[in-house]
């Protein structure tokens, strides 16, 4: 088992760690966060010990204000935990250890910030009276979108209630489940075919 490095040794990052942090910075904009926030999170995720703002800034060569803003953003997403040490007034930060918990928090935050407002808008639109064919067509398309998103969210709620071990098993069964469903579709389709004359 590799020896756990001390937090003070984090300033000299191995190449593998630098690649991971750089990648998260690049991907940040695609995920709706900036490069700094992505890199701070990546550093905390792979750090064996909680880090304070000074250690983060020194390791990533970021200003104190950038680190502070990045940590506030990550706290608003509930992706970092604040820790205190005895006889140390500084605040230390760490990423959750359980990757399933990280996924769950990310999914909940995305739902709250992006999906719920869309569902709310769609629900309001579906309650409106329509007067023209164009409005009726638009409302029908919105109903289809609402029903799909609502169904996915109900399914996701069920998955969220599963124990992590059960959810991992379910994910591992993905290919098997799709084969079974595909076989069911083929069998039911064959049963509906008319016999040849």
C-alpha positions in Angstrom: 0.0 0.0 0.0 1.5 3.4 -1.0 2.5 5.7 1.8 0.1 8.7 2.1 1.9 11.9 1.4 1.6 14.9 3.8 -0.4 17.9 2.6 2.7 20.0 2.6 4.2 17.7 -0.1 1.3 18.5 -2.4 3.2 21.5 -4.0 5.3 19.1 -6.1 2.6 17.4 -8.2 3.5 14.2 -10.1 2.9 14.3 -13.8 -0.2 12.1 -13.6 -1.8 14.4 -11.0 -1.0 17.5 -13.2 -2.6 15.8 -16.2 -5.8 15.0 -14.2 -6.0 18.6 -12.9 -5.4 20.1 -16.3 -8.1 18.0 -17.9 -10.7 19.0 -15.3 -9.8 22.6 -15.9 -10.4 22.2 -19.7 -13.6 20.3 -19.1 -14.9 22.9 -16.7 -16.4 25.2 -19.3 -18.2 22.2 -20.9 -19.8 21.4 -17.5 -20.8 25.0 -16.8 -18.0 25.9 -14.4 -14.8 27.8 -15.0 -11.3 26.4 -15.4 -10.2 27.5 -11.9 -13.1 25.8 -10.2 -12.5 22.6 -12.2 -8.8 22.5 -11.3 -9.4 23.2 -7.6 -12.0 20.4 -7.4 -9.6 18.0 -9.2 -6.8 18.8 -6.8 -9.0 18.2 -3.8 -10.4 15.0 -5.3 -7.0 13.4 -5.6 -5.5 14.9 -2.5 -5.1 12.3 0.3 -5.5 15.1 2.9 -7.7 18.2 3.3 -6.0 21.4 2.0 -6.3 25.0 3.0 -6.7 27.9 0.6 -3.0 28.8 0.8 -1.9 25.2 -0.1 -4.4 25.2 -3.0 -3.2 28.5 -4.3 0.5 27.6 -4.0 0.0 24.2 -5.7 -2.0 25.5 -8.6 -0.3 29.0 -8.8 -3.7 30.7 -8.3 -4.3 34.0 -6.4 -5.9 33.9 -3.0 -9.1 35.6 -4.4 -9.4 33.0 -7.2 -9.1 30.2 -4.7 -11.6 31.8 -2.4 -14.2 32.3 -5.2 -13.6 28.8 -6.5 -14.1 27.2 -3.1 -17.3 29.2 -2.6 -18.6 27.9 -5.9 -17.7 24.3 -5.0 -19.4 24.7 -1.6 -22.6 26.0 -3.3 -22.5 22.8 -5.3 -21.9 20.8 -2.1 -18.8 19.2 -3.7 -16.4 20.1 -1.0 -16.5 19.7 2.8 -15.1 22.2 5.2 -12.8 20.8 7.9 -11.1 22.3 11.0 -8.0 21.1 12.8 -7.3 21.5 16.5 -5.2 24.6 17.3 -5.3 25.7 13.6 -7.6 28.7 12.7 -7.4 28.0 9.0 -10.2 26.3 7.1 -9.4 23.0 5.3 -11.3 21.6 2.3 -11.8 18.1 1.0 -13.8 16.4 -1.7 -16.3 13.7 -0.6 -14.6 10.3 -0.6 -17.4 8.2 -2.0 -17.7 8.7 -5.7 -21.3 7.5 -5.7 -22.1 10.4 -3.2 -20.3 12.8 -5.6 -22.4 11.6 -8.5 -25.6 11.8 -6.4 -24.9 15.4 -5.3 -24.0 16.5 -8.8 -27.2 15.0 -10.2 -29.3 16.6 -7.5 -27.7 20.0 -8.1 -28.1 19.8 -11.8 -31.7 18.8 -11.4 -32.4 21.7 -9.0 -30.6 24.3 -11.2 -31.5 23.1 -14.7 -34.3 20.5 -14.8 -36.8 21.7 -12.2 -37.0 25.2 -13.8 -37.7 23.6 -17.2 -40.3 21.3 -15.8 -41.9 24.2 -14.0 -42.1 26.3 -17.2 -43.5 23.3 -19.1 -46.2 22.7 -16.4 -47.3 26.3 -16.7 -47.4 26.1 -20.5 -49.5 23.0 -20.4 -52.1 24.8 -18.1 -52.6 27.6 -20.6 -55.6 27.7 -23.0 -54.6 27.4 -26.6 -56.4 29.3 -29.4 -54.6 28.6 -32.6 -53.5 25.4 -34.3 -49.9 26.5 -33.9 -50.3 26.9 -30.1 -52.0 23.5 -29.9 -49.2 21.9 -31.8 -46.6 23.6 -29.7 -48.4 22.6 -26.5 -48.5 19.0 -27.6 -44.8 19.0 -28.3 -44.2 20.6 -24.8 -46.4 17.8 -23.3 -44.2 15.2 -24.9 -41.1 16.9 -23.6 -42.6 17.3 -20.1 -43.7 13.6 -20.0 -40.2 12.4 -21.0 -38.4 14.6 -18.5 -40.9 13.8 -15.7 -40.6 10.0 -16.4 -36.8 10.2 -16.3 -36.9 12.1 -13.0 -39.2 9.5 -11.5 -36.9 6.8 -12.6 -33.9 8.7 -11.3 -35.6 9.1 -7.9 -36.0 5.4 -7.7 -32.3 4.9 -8.5 -31.4 7.5 -5.9 -33.1 5.5 -3.3 -31.0 2.4 -4.0 -28.0 1.5 -1.9 -24.8 2.3 -3.8 -24.0 -1.4 -4.1 -27.3 -2.1 -5.7 -27.0 0.9 -8.1 -23.6 -0.4 -9.2 -25.0 -3.8 -9.9 -27.8 -2.2 -11.9 -25.3 -0.2 -14.0 -23.3 -3.4 -14.5 -26.4 -5.1 -15.9 -26.9 -2.4 -18.6 -26.1 -4.5 -21.6 -28.0 -7.5 -20.2 -31.1 -5.4 -19.6 -31.1 -3.9 -23.1 -30.6 -7.4 -24.6 -33.6 -8.7 -22.6 -35.8 -5.7 -23.6 -34.7 -6.1 -27.2 -35.6 -9.8 -27.2 -39.0 -8.9 -25.6 -39.7 -6.4 -28.4 -38.7 -8.9 -31.1 -40.9 -11.6 -29.6 -43.9 -9.3 -29.1 -43.4 -8.0 -32.7 -43.3 -11.6 -34.0 -46.5 -12.4 -32.2 -48.3 -9.5 -34.0 -47.2 -10.6 -37.5 -49.9 -12.0 -39.7 -49.2 -15.5 -40.9 -48.1 -15.7 -44.5 -50.8 -16.6 -47.1 
